[in-house]
Amino acid sequence: MWPPKGNHMGLPLQRKIMEQIIFYILAAATVIATVFSITERHAVHAIVYLVTSFFALAVIFYLLGAPLVAVFEVIIYAGAIMVLFMFVIMMLDLGHPEKVGTPGIRDWWPALVLAGVVFAAIVTIVAAATGSPAAGQAIGVREFALVLFQRYGVAIEIISMQLLFALVGALYLGRRQGKGEKP
């Protein structure tokens, strides 16, 4: 008779199975939301799908024992970067799907080739992996900050400057043209 009476599986095993089920549901939600974001013709709807993907990814990070990365995912990507994208879309007036053309099959070839290469790489990595993966160790805020700013401080500054240049460029391109002004 199924399910058997009593607790035959044990609590830790049930928890691991539940975590795996939640992980696969969130991974599927991330992939589906990302595909919808890529294929959506309306730019604002694409941003909503991308934010959904970022939130699901943040929960995955939390489940994998990286709560700090999960918080950064929500604050930086789902918050600041998406606000920047929305600002650029509103400044450039890209919120109208009727202005966007329908992509043909030739437009999808680079994406299909890239997907094939990524799939082949994943299959190769999974086939080469032997044994169980090493247990991940949770990293604290102090250790994360030390690694991030001591080892990668210059890279962080370069990335912040690139974001600033992108914002200034979007403002320049998105400003309304007055009489006699050249773009």
C-alpha positions, 0 to 999 in steps of 0.5 A: 500500500502506498504511501507506506505508514510511518517515516521510512525516508527520514527527515534529511532525505525528504528535505533533500528531495524537496530542495531538489524539486524546488530547485528544478521548478525554479530552474525551469521558471528561470529558463522559461522567463528568460526565453519569454524575455528574449522573444517578447516584442514589447520591451516593457513586458520583456523587462518584467519577464527578466525580473521574474527570471532574476528573482527565481535565480536569487532563490536558487542562489539562496538554496545553494547556500549563498544568501549574500549573492541572492540579496545582491541579485535582487538589489543590483540586477532586479532593482538597479539594472532593471530600473536603468533598462526601463529608463532607457526604454522610456527615453528612447521610446521603445515601448511600442511593439508595432515599431519592432519588426518580426525576426526571420529564421536567419536572425535566429541562427546565431542564437541556435549555434550558441545554444548548441555550443553551450549544450555541448559544453554542458554535456561534456562537463557532466560526462567528465564529472566523476563522483559527487560535487564538493559541498559548498561552504557558505561565504560571509559578507566579510570574506566576500568583500575582501575577495571582491575589493582586494582582488577585483577592485579595479575591475569593479571600478571599470564596470561602474564607469561602463554603466555610467557611460551607458547611462550618459549615452542613453541620455544623449541618444534619447533626448528630444531633438529641437529645431535646428539641432543635429543629433 
